[in-house]
């Protein structure tokens, strides 16, 4: 058996150690919602604001149709409400397509899913 030249071995080592770690696609609903929750972190809003979004995904994890707000607890101030809705919509669209496995995609394709976003209340 012929030995691998050191330069080739060094390039292989650098390639595999420098590659960024990519999270594995979600294989069940718990993993999917955990992935979405991680992706949605940092949505700015007033403490206690809530928003529930219903949506469907295709087999490949892309959004099927349009997401709908099914519940909200938002501030009475129209500007603050618009800022929060825009922030959630922007983050949600940035999370799509959701990284899912083919088996999860086959199981949930076209089915209605809901996800709830809540800004934490401040402790006084």
Secondary structure, 3 states (H helix, E strand, C coil): CCCCCHHHHHHHHHHHHHCCCCCCCECCHHHHHHHHHHHHCCCCCCCCCEEEEEEEECCCCCEEEEEEEEEEECCCCHHHHHHHHHHHHHHHHHCCCCCECHHHHHHHECCEEEEEEECCCCCC
